[in-house]
Amino acid sequence: MGSIALRSLDYWLIRYRRTWRGSAASTVLTPVLFLAAMGVGLGSLVDRSGSAGNLGGVSYLAFLAPGVLAATAMQTAAGEATYPVLTGTRWVRTYHAMIATPLSAAEVFTGHLVWMVVRVAMTCLAFVAAMAAFGTLHSAWAPLALPAAILTGLAHLTPVAAFSARLRNDAGLAALFRFGIMPMFLFSGAFFPVSQLPALLRAVAYGTPVWHGVALCRGFTLGQGLTVGSALLHAGYLTGWSAVGFVLARRSYQRALVR
């Protein structure tokens, strides 16, 4: 990233310095409450039912935590790459103010993308810390779950930003969350093994980037079900989504900001 693109990043850093209190509490409390309610509360019922065999022989909390880490990265990425982008292109037109300076449309996008990755990383770091507090890190490879989750977020950031930059109103965003993000969250394999789905839905789930993120995070955290080859396959798939989305997003920003 060129030094001039850092000027775009500066805007988001200064803006967050003034508004961080509004998101700090939710960033820390959400993973704690989620793991306590779903992992410990519901998990005690699942474990009591003797379903550990379907979960790879681990407790439901240990199975759930890395899956929700990846799914949270996806949701955070979607939140950062939707309404803030539409605000920049249509509502407040922050991006238009930026390109009135020496910044190009590509530099505006790159600076904002770096900031979005930082936000995803902050959320994932808080989640991993909560996982450690709940004792769900069962492998020496567990620290790699953090970059895996960030890569999962990036695989959603770029294509969603490409989509958002082309919109004229938020109707498309409502459809994206209702028919895209929420179904992927529920059927990503975070809450139950995807192998339990019907064959057609299973194939769709395997094609989503979030499932690959869940598989990576769970494999690193539990230290099972992941080989070098499968890890490279999952990471490569996520990288492919990130790269294609990056190219499409640059084009979308150029089209939206340069007439």
C-alpha positions as CSV (number, residue, x, y, z in Angstrom):
1,M,0.0,0.0,0.0
2,G,1.4,3.4,-1.1
3,S,2.1,6.1,1.5
4,I,-0.7,8.2,0.1
5,A,-3.3,5.5,0.6
6,L,-2.4,5.7,4.3
7,R,-4.2,9.0,4.3
8,S,-7.4,7.2,3.7
9,L,-6.6,4.8,6.6
10,D,-5.8,7.9,8.8
11,Y,-9.4,9.0,8.4
12,W,-10.8,5.7,9.8
13,L,-8.3,5.6,12.6
14,I,-9.2,9.2,13.7
15,R,-12.9,8.4,13.4
16,Y,-12.6,5.3,15.5
17,R,-10.6,7.1,18.2
18,R,-13.7,9.2,18.7
19,T,-16.2,6.4,18.6
20,W,-14.4,3.3,20.0
21,R,-16.4,3.3,23.3
22,G,-19.5,2.4,21.4
23,S,-18.1,-0.9,20.1
24,A,-15.5,-1.8,22.8
25,A,-18.1,-3.3,25.2
26,S,-19.8,-5.4,22.6
27,T,-16.5,-6.6,21.1
28,V,-15.5,-7.9,24.5
29,L,-18.8,-9.0,26.0
30,T,-20.4,-10.7,22.9
31,P,-18.0,-13.7,22.8
32,V,-18.1,-14.1,26.5
33,L,-21.9,-14.1,26.6
34,F,-22.2,-16.3,23.5
35,L,-19.8,-18.9,24.8
36,A,-21.5,-18.9,28.2
37,A,-25.0,-19.2,26.9
38,M,-24.5,-21.5,23.9
39,G,-21.3,-23.3,24.9
40,V,-21.8,-23.8,28.6
41,G,-25.6,-23.5,28.9
42,L,-26.8,-25.4,25.8
43,G,-23.6,-27.4,25.7
44,S,-24.3,-29.0,29.0
45,L,-27.5,-30.5,27.6
46,V,-25.8,-31.6,24.4
47,D,-23.0,-33.3,26.3
48,R,-25.5,-34.9,28.7
49,S,-27.3,-36.5,25.7
50,G,-24.1,-38.4,24.7
51,S,-23.6,-36.6,21.4
52,A,-19.8,-36.2,21.8
53,G,-19.2,-39.0,19.3
54,N,-20.8,-36.8,16.5
55,L,-18.5,-33.9,17.5
56,G,-15.2,-35.7,17.3
57,G,-15.2,-36.8,20.9
58,V,-15.0,-33.2,22.3
59,S,-17.4,-31.2,24.4
60,Y,-19.9,-29.0,22.7
61,L,-18.2,-25.9,24.0
62,A,-14.9,-27.0,22.4
63,F,-16.7,-27.8,19.2
64,L,-18.7,-24.6,19.1
65,A,-16.1,-22.0,20.0
66,P,-13.8,-22.1,16.9
67,G,-16.8,-22.4,14.6
68,V,-18.4,-19.3,16.0
69,L,-15.0,-17.6,15.9
70,A,-15.0,-18.0,12.1
71,A,-18.6,-17.2,11.7
72,T,-18.2,-14.0,13.8
73,A,-15.3,-13.0,11.5
74,M,-17.7,-13.3,8.6
75,Q,-20.4,-11.3,10.3
76,T,-18.0,-8.6,11.4
77,A,-16.7,-8.4,7.9
78,A,-20.2,-8.1,6.5
79,G,-21.0,-5.3,8.9
80,E,-17.9,-3.3,8.1
81,A,-18.2,-3.7,4.3
82,T,-21.9,-2.9,3.9
83,Y,-23.3,0.2,5.5
84,P,-20.0,2.1,6.0
85,V,-19.3,1.6,2.3
86,L,-22.8,2.7,1.2
87,T,-22.4,5.7,3.5
88,G,-19.2,6.6,1.8
89,T,-20.6,6.3,-1.7
90,R,-24.2,7.5,-1.4
91,W,-25.4,8.9,1.9
92,V,-22.6,11.0,3.4
93,R,-20.3,10.6,0.3
94,T,-17.2,10.5,2.4
95,Y,-15.4,8.8,-0.4
96,H,-16.2,11.6,-2.8
97,A,-14.6,14.1,-0.4
98,M,-11.5,11.8,-0.3
99,I,-11.1,11.7,-4.1
100,A,-11.3,15.5,-4.2
101,T,-7.8,15.2,-2.7
102,P,-4.8,13.5,-4.5
103,L,-6.3,10.1,-3.4
104,S,-7.5,7.8,-6.2
105,A,-10.5,5.6,-6.0
106,A,-8.2,2.6,-5.6
107,E,-6.3,4.2,-2.8
108,V,-9.6,5.1,-1.0
109,F,-10.6,1.5,-1.2
110,T,-7.3,0.1,-0.1
111,G,-7.1,2.4,2.9
112,H,-10.6,1.5,4.0
113,L,-10.0,-2.2,3.4
114,V,-7.0,-2.1,5.7
115,W,-9.1,-0.5,8.4
116,M,-11.8,-3.2,7.9
117,V,-9.2,-5.9,8.3
118,V,-8.1,-4.2,11.5
119,R,-11.6,-4.2,12.9
120,V,-12.1,-7.9,12.0
121,A,-8.7,-8.6,13.7
122,M,-9.7,-6.8,16.9
123,T,-13.0,-8.7,17.1
124,C,-11.3,-12.1,16.5
125,L,-8.6,-11.3,19.0
126,A,-11.2,-10.6,21.7
127,F,-13.0,-13.9,20.7
128,V,-9.8,-15.9,21.0
129,A,-9.1,-14.4,24.4
130,A,-12.5,-15.4,25.5
131,M,-11.9,-18.9,24.1
132,A,-8.7,-19.1,26.2
133,A,-10.6,-18.0,29.3
134,F,-13.2,-20.8,28.7
135,G,-10.4,-23.4,28.2
136,T,-11.3,-24.2,24.6
137,L,-7.8,-24.0,23.1
138,H,-6.7,-27.7,23.0
139,S,-3.8,-27.6,20.7
140,A,-0.4,-26.1,20.3
141,W,-1.6,-24.9,16.9
142,A,-4.4,-22.9,18.5
143,P,-2.8,-19.5,17.9
144,L,-3.1,-20.1,14.2
145,A,-6.9,-19.9,14.6
146,L,-6.5,-16.1,14.8
147,P,-5.0,-15.5,11.4
148,A,-7.3,-18.2,10.0
149,A,-10.3,-16.2,11.3
150,I,-8.9,-12.9,9.9
151,L,-8.4,-14.6,6.5
152,T,-12.0,-15.8,6.7
153,G,-13.1,-12.2,7.4
154,L,-11.0,-10.9,4.4
155,A,-12.6,-13.5,2.1
156,H,-16.0,-11.9,2.9
157,L,-14.8,-8.3,3.1
158,T,-13.7,-7.8,-0.5
159,P,-16.7,-9.3,-2.3
160,V,-19.2,-7.7,0.0
161,A,-17.5,-4.3,-0.4
162,A,-17.6,-4.8,-4.2
163,F,-21.3,-5.5,-3.9
164,S,-22.0,-2.6,-1.6
165,A,-20.1,0.0,-3.7
166,R,-22.5,-0.7,-6.6
167,L,-25.7,-0.1,-4.7
168,R,-27.9,3.0,-4.8
169,N,-29.8,2.2,-1.6
170,D,-29.8,-0.2,1.3
171,A,-32.5,-2.6,-0.1
172,G,-29.7,-4.8,-1.5
173,L,-28.0,-4.9,1.9
174,A,-31.2,-6.2,3.6
175,A,-31.4,-9.0,1.1
176,L,-27.7,-9.8,1.5
177,F,-28.1,-10.2,5.3
178,R,-31.4,-12.1,5.1
179,F,-30.6,-14.5,2.3
180,G,-26.8,-14.6,2.4
181,I,-25.0,-13.8,5.7
182,M,-27.6,-15.3,8.1
183,P,-28.0,-18.6,6.3
184,M,-24.3,-19.0,6.0
185,F,-23.9,-18.2,9.7
186,L,-26.5,-20.9,10.6
187,F,-25.3,-23.6,8.2
188,S,-21.6,-23.0,8.3
189,G,-20.9,-26.0,10.5
190,A,-20.3,-23.7,13.6
191,F,-23.2,-25.2,15.5
192,F,-23.4,-28.7,14.2
193,P,-21.5,-30.9,11.7
194,V,-22.3,-30.0,8.1
195,S,-22.3,-33.8,7.4
196,Q,-25.7,-34.0,9.1
197,L,-27.3,-31.8,6.4
198,P,-29.1,-33.3,3.4
199,A,-26.8,-33.9,0.4
200,L,-27.8,-30.8,-1.6
201,L,-27.5,-28.4,1.4
202,R,-24.2,-30.1,2.3
203,A,-22.8,-29.4,-1.1
204,V,-23.8,-25.7,-0.9
205,A,-22.3,-25.4,2.6
206,Y,-19.0,-26.8,1.4
207,G,-18.9,-24.2,-1.3
208,T,-19.2,-21.2,1.1
209,P,-16.0,-19.6,2.3
210,V,-17.2,-19.5,5.9
211,W,-17.3,-23.3,6.1
212,H,-13.6,-23.4,5.1
213,G,-12.9,-20.8,7.8
214,V,-14.7,-22.9,10.3
215,A,-12.8,-26.0,9.3
216,L,-9.5,-24.2,9.6
217,C,-10.2,-22.6,13.0
218,R,-11.6,-25.8,14.4
219,G,-8.7,-27.9,13.1
220,F,-6.1,-25.5,14.6
221,T,-8.0,-25.2,17.9
222,L,-8.7,-28.9,18.5
223,G,-5.6,-30.3,16.8
224,Q,-7.6,-32.9,14.9
225,G,-9.2,-33.3,11.5
226,L,-6.7,-31.1,9.7
227,T,-3.7,-32.1,7.6
228,V,-1.2,-29.9,5.9
229,G,-2.9,-30.5,2.6
230,S,-6.4,-29.7,3.8
231,A,-5.1,-26.6,5.6
232,L,-3.5,-25.4,2.4
233,L,-6.7,-26.2,0.5
234,H,-8.9,-24.2,2.9
235,A,-6.5,-21.3,3.1
236,G,-6.1,-21.3,-0.7
237,Y,-9.9,-21.2,-1.2
238,L,-10.3,-18.3,1.2
239,T,-7.4,-16.5,-0.5
240,G,-9.0,-17.0,-3.8
241,W,-12.2,-15.4,-2.6
242,S,-10.2,-12.5,-1.1
243,A,-8.3,-11.9,-4.4
244,V,-11.2,-12.1,-6.7
245,G,-13.2,-9.8,-4.4
246,F,-10.3,-7.4,-4.2
247,V,-10.3,-7.0,-8.0
248,L,-14.0,-6.6,-8.2
249,A,-14.1,-4.1,-5.4
250,R,-11.5,-1.9,-7.0
251,R,-13.6,-1.8,-10.2
252,S,-16.8,-1.1,-8.2
253,Y,-15.1,1.8,-6.4
254,Q,-13.7,3.2,-9.6
255,R,-17.2,3.0,-11.2
256,A,-18.9,4.6,-8.2
257,L,-16.4,7.4,-7.6
258,V,-15.1,8.3,-11.0
259,R,-17.5,9.5,-13.6
